[in-house]
Amino acid sequence: MHALGPRINVFFTHLMTMLLVLVAIASSFSYYQLSSASPTVDLRISQLSFLRTISRERCDQAYLKFDLTADFQRMWTWNINHMYVYLVAEYVTDSHQRNEVVVWDTILSGKKQGKIERRGQNNKYSLKDHGYGLRGKEVLVKLKYNILPYMGPLFYGEQGQNSFLVPQNYTSKAVIY
């Protein structure tokens, strides 16, 4: 134990163990902070732009507009690197019990970006159902978020939802809700 090599090994082993314990304590504290906070969300579906069929893909396709006001600023802590915020449309068809389609998303990179206000926002990704099962269905739209911390586990949550009824027939005009 009088040689330099074993002394350096013991020192760095002790240092890494203490660092690991510190990271575990810090990430559990951050996880506790996130589980006690929740964002304020107001989500409204303003209109269904149109519903059409795409025969070459054998699917129904719908475009919608929504109003979204969300405040994630009070959730932002020192351990948050990014937040991934997205809208998911959920519905049930005869062939599948659970269908989920992401229709809009954004990445928040700082506390200043934590306030989202969108009026008459079009969906970024079309709402498609493969198999012509979208007509006449009730679609539930939810705001979900994933928090990517600097250290520790990922945190998932959802807040705010709204539903709308897809028309029974294909439309070329907007349906206002």
C-alpha positions as a Python dict, from the first residue, in 0.01 Angstrom:
ca = {
    (1, 'M'): (0, 0, 0),
    (2, 'H'): (305, 225, -1),
    (3, 'A'): (319, 243, -381),
    (4, 'L'): (165, 534, -569),
    (5, 'G'): (-58, 321, -799),
    (6, 'P'): (-277, 160, -528),
    (7, 'R'): (-315, 494, -346),
    (8, 'I'): (-439, 664, -664),
    (9, 'N'): (-677, 372, -728),
    (10, 'V'): (-826, 397, -377),
    (11, 'F'): (-861, 774, -408),
    (12, 'F'): (-1045, 761, -743),
    (13, 'T'): (-1264, 468, -635),
    (14, 'H'): (-1371, 663, -327),
    (15, 'L'): (-1425, 977, -538),
    (16, 'M'): (-1642, 794, -793),
    (17, 'T'): (-1847, 627, -519),
    (18, 'M'): (-1917, 962, -356),
    (19, 'L'): (-2005, 1115, -693),
    (20, 'L'): (-2249, 831, -764),
    (21, 'V'): (-2417, 881, -426),
    (22, 'L'): (-2444, 1256, -490),
    (23, 'V'): (-2601, 1200, -833),
    (24, 'A'): (-2853, 954, -687),
    (25, 'I'): (-2955, 1200, -413),
    (26, 'A'): (-2980, 1492, -657),
    (27, 'S'): (-3186, 1300, -914),
    (28, 'S'): (-3427, 1168, -650),
    (29, 'F'): (-3475, 1522, -516),
    (30, 'S'): (-3541, 1647, -871),
    (31, 'Y'): (-3786, 1361, -935),
    (32, 'Y'): (-3975, 1457, -617),
    (33, 'Q'): (-3993, 1819, -733),
    (34, 'L'): (-4134, 1715, -1073),
    (35, 'S'): (-4392, 1477, -930),
    (36, 'S'): (-4536, 1748, -705),
    (37, 'A'): (-4565, 2010, -985),
    (38, 'S'): (-4795, 2007, -1284),
    (39, 'P'): (-4838, 2243, -1579),
    (40, 'T'): (-5147, 2452, -1645),
    (41, 'V'): (-5302, 2354, -1978),
    (42, 'D'): (-5603, 2472, -2175),
    (43, 'L'): (-5662, 2269, -2492),
    (44, 'R'): (-5949, 2320, -2735),
    (45, 'I'): (-6014, 2169, -3075),
    (46, 'S'): (-6141, 2458, -3287),
    (47, 'Q'): (-6215, 2283, -3617),
    (48, 'L'): (-6164, 1977, -3831),
    (49, 'S'): (-6024, 2120, -4156),
    (50, 'F'): (-6124, 1825, -4370),
    (51, 'L'): (-6159, 1448, -4372),
    (52, 'R'): (-6059, 1259, -4684),
    (53, 'T'): (-5965, 915, -4805),
    (54, 'I'): (-5631, 828, -4963),
    (55, 'S'): (-5693, 523, -5180),
    (56, 'R'): (-5327, 448, -5265),
    (57, 'E'): (-5243, 427, -4891),
    (58, 'R'): (-5581, 273, -4798),
    (59, 'C'): (-5645, 515, -4513),
    (60, 'D'): (-5855, 800, -4382),
    (61, 'Q'): (-5679, 1129, -4322),
    (62, 'A'): (-5796, 1424, -4115),
    (63, 'Y'): (-5651, 1767, -4045),
    (64, 'L'): (-5754, 1968, -3743),
    (65, 'K'): (-5694, 2306, -3583),
    (66, 'F'): (-5653, 2356, -3211),
    (67, 'D'): (-5602, 2628, -2952),
    (68, 'L'): (-5342, 2555, -2687),
    (69, 'T'): (-5231, 2753, -2386),
    (70, 'A'): (-4980, 2576, -2162),
    (71, 'D'): (-4742, 2695, -1893),
    (72, 'F'): (-4450, 2467, -1806),
    (73, 'Q'): (-4237, 2742, -1647),
    (74, 'R'): (-4310, 2653, -1285),
    (75, 'M'): (-4208, 2293, -1353),
    (76, 'W'): (-3865, 2396, -1480),
    (77, 'T'): (-3589, 2304, -1234),
    (78, 'W'): (-3210, 2306, -1239),
    (79, 'N'): (-3203, 1942, -1358),
    (80, 'I'): (-3415, 1982, -1673),
    (81, 'N'): (-3230, 1980, -2003),
    (82, 'H'): (-3528, 1967, -2244),
    (83, 'M'): (-3903, 1905, -2246),
    (84, 'Y'): (-4070, 1725, -2532),
    (85, 'V'): (-4435, 1836, -2553),
    (86, 'Y'): (-4675, 1667, -2794),
    (87, 'L'): (-5045, 1621, -2876),
    (88, 'V'): (-5173, 1267, -2915),
    (89, 'A'): (-5503, 1174, -3079),
    (90, 'E'): (-5652, 854, -2935),
    (91, 'Y'): (-5947, 661, -3075),
    (92, 'V'): (-6091, 311, -3097),
    (93, 'T'): (-6170, 124, -3419),
    (94, 'D'): (-6319, -216, -3492),
    (95, 'S'): (-5980, -363, -3583),
    (96, 'H'): (-5776, -201, -3302),
    (97, 'Q'): (-5875, -127, -2943),
    (98, 'R'): (-5621, 151, -2903),
    (99, 'N'): (-5497, 390, -3171),
    (100, 'E'): (-5258, 672, -3083),
    (101, 'V'): (-5129, 924, -3335),
    (102, 'V'): (-4897, 1216, -3259),
    (103, 'V'): (-5042, 1517, -3441),
    (104, 'W'): (-4820, 1800, -3310),
    (105, 'D'): (-4499, 1834, -3110),
    (106, 'T'): (-4237, 2082, -2993),
    (107, 'I'): (-3918, 2079, -2788),
    (108, 'L'): (-3872, 2332, -2507),
    (109, 'S'): (-3508, 2412, -2434),
    (110, 'G'): (-3535, 2665, -2154),
    (111, 'K'): (-3763, 2816, -1892),
    (112, 'K'): (-3839, 3113, -2119),
    (113, 'Q'): (-3983, 2876, -2381),
    (114, 'G'): (-4199, 2708, -2116),
    (115, 'K'): (-4506, 2916, -2204),
    (116, 'I'): (-4689, 2790, -2514),
    (117, 'E'): (-4969, 2990, -2677),
    (118, 'R'): (-5107, 2870, -3008),
    (119, 'R'): (-5432, 2991, -3166),
    (120, 'G'): (-5571, 2819, -3474),
    (121, 'Q'): (-5266, 2594, -3492),
    (122, 'N'): (-5276, 2330, -3765),
    (123, 'N'): (-5159, 1983, -3678),
    (124, 'K'): (-4799, 1918, -3782),
    (125, 'Y'): (-4859, 1554, -3867),
    (126, 'S'): (-5181, 1432, -4028),
    (127, 'L'): (-5421, 1213, -3836),
    (128, 'K'): (-5426, 892, -4040),
    (129, 'D'): (-5608, 568, -3977),
    (130, 'H'): (-5496, 277, -4190),
    (131, 'G'): (-5805, 83, -4276),
    (132, 'Y'): (-6074, 353, -4319),
    (133, 'G'): (-6179, 342, -3953),
    (134, 'L'): (-6171, 711, -3864),
    (135, 'R'): (-6515, 818, -3986),
    (136, 'G'): (-6781, 856, -3717),
    (137, 'K'): (-6536, 797, -3430),
    (138, 'E'): (-6484, 1005, -3121),
    (139, 'V'): (-6123, 1122, -3098),
    (140, 'L'): (-5968, 1221, -2766),
    (141, 'V'): (-5677, 1465, -2796),
    (142, 'K'): (-5433, 1476, -2502),
    (143, 'L'): (-5130, 1691, -2427),
    (144, 'K'): (-4840, 1475, -2311),
    (145, 'Y'): (-4487, 1566, -2214),
    (146, 'N'): (-4152, 1399, -2155),
    (147, 'I'): (-3891, 1565, -1938),
    (148, 'L'): (-3528, 1490, -2021),
    (149, 'P'): (-3312, 1570, -1718),
    (150, 'Y'): (-2938, 1623, -1707),
    (151, 'M'): (-2919, 1324, -1473),
    (152, 'G'): (-3165, 1067, -1348),
    (153, 'P'): (-3464, 893, -1502),
    (154, 'L'): (-3698, 1038, -1764),
    (155, 'F'): (-4027, 1183, -1640),
    (156, 'Y'): (-4352, 1138, -1835),
    (157, 'G'): (-4681, 1315, -1780),
    (158, 'E'): (-5004, 1428, -1939),
    (159, 'Q'): (-5226, 1723, -1868),
    (160, 'G'): (-5525, 1856, -2056),
    (161, 'Q'): (-5752, 1681, -2301),
    (162, 'N'): (-6042, 1749, -2533),
    (163, 'S'): (-6249, 1533, -2763),
    (164, 'F'): (-6431, 1576, -3092),
    (165, 'L'): (-6647, 1364, -3318),
    (166, 'V'): (-6523, 1291, -3670),
    (167, 'P'): (-6803, 1327, -3929),
    (168, 'Q'): (-6954, 1015, -4081),
    (169, 'N'): (-6893, 1135, -4438),
    (170, 'Y'): (-6582, 1272, -4606),
    (171, 'T'): (-6567, 1650, -4611),
    (172, 'S'): (-6389, 1914, -4815),
    (173, 'K'): (-6503, 2199, -4593),
    (174, 'A'): (-6410, 2277, -4235),
    (175, 'V'): (-6626, 2152, -3951),
    (176, 'I'): (-6633, 2406, -3665),
    (177, 'Y'): (-6654, 2274, -3308),
}
